[in-house]
């Protein structure tokens, strides 16, 4: 953990070598697959792409152009917006492992000076192949056909290995060799149903990296091209998505893919705001953490996805407390500076997010909280007012709003 407080100790191992880790924002593609997620208008999407890039996100998955003429037109509009505004974001678009699905992305790529990437997915696991009626050989053929179409069309591309975390090593190795052999520059290891544990995520990232090394070594020297990057894309079905993404990064993943707010189908994708905070606290200087909260709130409104109050980092309660001993410690910590106040009862620096520690008064509060609550409404924190606020709070089953405190003081003043 970053910080200059000498007394701050942790049993966590120090994270090293994560300065290179990039972020792909899949909020406006995979994130919108959630069954109860509202789809924003194109104009709102443009604004959200812009604010995501302002955080420092390097790449974004922005749609599935072959799915409909409307999707293709929207993709073109988003690219044009990036070009006109000079937004330094790599636009990526999803495709089936089919030359016909690659073709619209190649067309988009030819209409701009920036690289527009294709990313096609293949179902890897034996279970998925059985359900779909695919063979391993047919999957390999599809990788080769789609990759050849992208390469011959001058489009840089990656391959998403869907359900990779439930695919045997020897089968995954053959898919990696096929993808690298045809020119893939990114291989995304997908924990499609969120079944991984952190140990499993690290293990598969290392295994795929070794498969890539062998595949590249087997190519003719003239055909080796750019380094092949390993990306991680996970889901949160078991509540482990953020932990898995961290483990993947520690194991050598170059980029972590997810969605802000953890948007997505079923339990959602990896929550990028939490991943970004981990990278920030590990020393990564590439992201504007002070822009994360506002972006998340705008995304929540645009998609009809309310932020729960106790959501890490962005929820209303993330840096709020009523509890007596905790409040007292916060107040005492102020004499040592903002950093001490931020961390005495939190592992996350609220200041990095542009937020502050919020002290409220409720049934579990003590005198320190009452004094802070009175100060927040500009009232004197004398013993009488403190006693009155605490007496009122202990008759309630929740916190007191500032308006309720003012009303109480007005009643006291009128009866004096």
VENQUI-V707509 format. One record per backbone hydrogen bond with DSSP energy under -0.5 kcal/mol. NH is the residue of the N-H (numbers start at 1). CO is the residue of the C=O. E is the energy in kcal/mol with one decimal. If there is no record, write none. Layout:
BEGIN
nh: <NH,NH>
co: <CO,CO>
e: <E,E>
END
This chain:
BEGIN
nh: <8,9,21,22,24,25,25,26,26,29,31,33,34,37,38,40,45,46,47,48,49,50,51,52,53,54,55,55,56,56,57,58,59,60,61,62,62,67,68,72,73,74,75,76,77,78,79,80,81,82,83,84,85,86,86,87,88,89,90,91,92,93,94,95,97,98,101,102,103,104,105,106,107,108,109,110,111,111,112,117,117,118,119,120,121,122,124,124,125,126,129,130,131,132,133,134,139,140,141,142,143,144,145,146,147,148,149,150,151,152,153,154,155,156,158,159,160,161,161,162,162,164,164,165,166,167,172,173,174,175,176,177,178,179,180,181,182,183,184,185,186,187,188,189,189,190,190,191,191,192,194,201,202,203,204,205,206,207,208,209,210,211,212,213,214,215,216,217,218,219,223,224,229,229,231,231,232,233,234,235,236,238,239,244,245,246,247,248,249,250,251,252,253,254,255,256,257,258,259,262,263,264,268,269,270,272,272,274,275,276,277,278,279,280,281,282,283,284,288,289,291,292,293,295,296,297,298,299,300,301,302,303,304,304,305,306,308,311,314,315,317,318,320,321,324,327,328,329,330,331,332,333,334,334,335,336,337,341,342,343,344,346,350,352,353,353,354,355,358,359,360,360,365,370,371,372,373,374,375,376,377,377,378,379,382,386,387,388,389,390,391,392,393,394,395,396,400,404,405,406,407,408,409,410,411,412,413,414,415,416,416>
co: <5,7,18,254,256,23,59,24,258,26,26,30,31,34,303,38,41,42,43,44,45,46,47,48,49,50,51,52,52,53,52,23,23,90,25,60,92,64,65,68,69,70,71,72,73,74,75,76,77,78,79,80,81,82,83,82,86,87,58,89,60,117,63,119,121,96,98,98,99,100,102,102,103,104,105,106,107,108,109,91,115,156,93,158,95,160,122,162,162,166,125,126,127,128,129,129,135,136,137,138,139,140,141,142,143,144,145,146,147,148,149,151,150,154,118,186,120,159,188,122,160,161,190,190,163,164,168,169,170,171,172,173,174,175,176,177,178,180,179,157,157,229,159,187,231,161,188,189,233,190,191,197,198,199,200,201,202,203,204,205,206,207,208,209,210,211,212,213,214,216,220,221,185,227,187,229,255,189,257,191,268,194,236,240,241,242,243,244,245,246,247,249,248,230,230,22,232,24,270,259,260,31,265,263,234,259,270,271,271,272,273,274,275,276,277,278,280,279,55,287,288,289,289,291,292,293,294,295,296,297,298,299,300,301,300,304,306,308,312,311,309,315,317,358,364,323,324,325,326,327,328,329,330,331,332,333,334,337,338,339,340,343,348,349,349,350,351,350,319,357,321,358,362,366,367,368,369,370,371,372,373,374,375,374,380,382,383,384,385,386,387,388,389,390,392,393,361,401,401,402,403,404,405,406,407,408,409,410,411,412,413>
e: <-1.5,-0.5,-1.5,-2.7,-2.3,-0.5,-2.6,-0.7,-3.6,-1.4,-2.8,-1.6,-1.1,-1.6,-2.9,-0.5,-2.4,-2.3,-1.7,-2.5,-2.8,-2.0,-2.2,-2.2,-2.3,-1.7,-0.9,-0.7,-0.8,-0.7,-1.5,-1.0,-1.6,-2.2,-2.0,-0.7,-2.9,-2.4,-0.7,-1.9,-2.4,-2.3,-2.1,-2.1,-1.9,-2.4,-2.3,-2.3,-2.2,-2.1,-2.4,-2.9,-2.2,-0.8,-0.6,-2.1,-0.5,-2.3,-2.8,-0.7,-2.6,-2.0,-2.8,-1.9,-0.6,-2.4,-1.3,-1.4,-1.9,-0.6,-0.9,-2.0,-2.1,-2.0,-2.5,-1.7,-0.7,-0.9,-1.1,-2.3,-0.6,-2.2,-2.2,-1.8,-1.6,-2.1,-0.5,-2.6,-0.6,-0.5,-2.6,-2.4,-2.4,-2.3,-1.3,-2.5,-1.9,-2.2,-2.3,-1.9,-2.2,-2.2,-2.6,-2.6,-2.5,-2.3,-1.9,-2.2,-2.7,-2.9,-1.3,-1.6,-2.8,-0.5,-2.1,-2.5,-2.5,-0.7,-2.9,-1.6,-1.4,-1.5,-1.0,-1.2,-1.6,-1.9,-2.5,-2.5,-1.3,-1.7,-2.5,-2.4,-2.0,-2.5,-2.9,-2.4,-1.2,-1.1,-2.4,-2.6,-0.7,-2.6,-2.5,-0.7,-3.0,-1.5,-0.7,-0.6,-2.8,-1.2,-1.5,-2.7,-2.3,-2.1,-2.4,-2.0,-2.1,-2.0,-2.8,-2.3,-2.0,-2.2,-2.7,-2.3,-2.2,-2.5,-3.0,-2.3,-1.3,-1.5,-1.8,-1.2,-2.8,-0.6,-2.6,-0.5,-2.1,-2.4,-0.8,-1.3,-2.6,-0.5,-1.8,-2.9,-2.4,-2.3,-2.3,-2.6,-2.4,-2.7,-1.6,-1.4,-2.6,-3.1,-1.1,-2.5,-3.2,-1.9,-2.4,-1.9,-1.4,-0.5,-2.5,-1.4,-1.3,-1.5,-0.7,-0.6,-1.6,-3.0,-1.8,-1.9,-2.4,-2.7,-2.7,-1.3,-1.6,-2.8,-3.2,-1.2,-1.7,-1.4,-0.6,-1.6,-2.5,-2.3,-2.2,-2.5,-2.6,-2.0,-2.4,-1.9,-0.7,-0.6,-2.4,-0.6,-0.5,-1.9,-2.5,-1.8,-2.9,-1.3,-1.6,-2.2,-2.1,-2.9,-2.4,-1.8,-2.2,-2.5,-2.2,-2.4,-1.0,-0.6,-1.2,-2.1,-1.5,-2.0,-2.7,-1.7,-1.8,-0.7,-0.9,-1.0,-0.6,-1.2,-1.6,-2.6,-3.7,-0.5,-2.6,-0.5,-1.8,-1.8,-2.5,-2.2,-2.6,-2.3,-2.4,-2.1,-0.8,-0.8,-1.5,-2.8,-0.7,-2.6,-2.9,-2.2,-2.6,-2.4,-2.4,-2.2,-2.6,-2.1,-1.4,-1.3,-2.7,-0.7,-1.7,-2.3,-2.2,-2.2,-2.3,-2.4,-2.1,-2.2,-2.7,-2.4,-1.8,-0.7,-0.6>
END
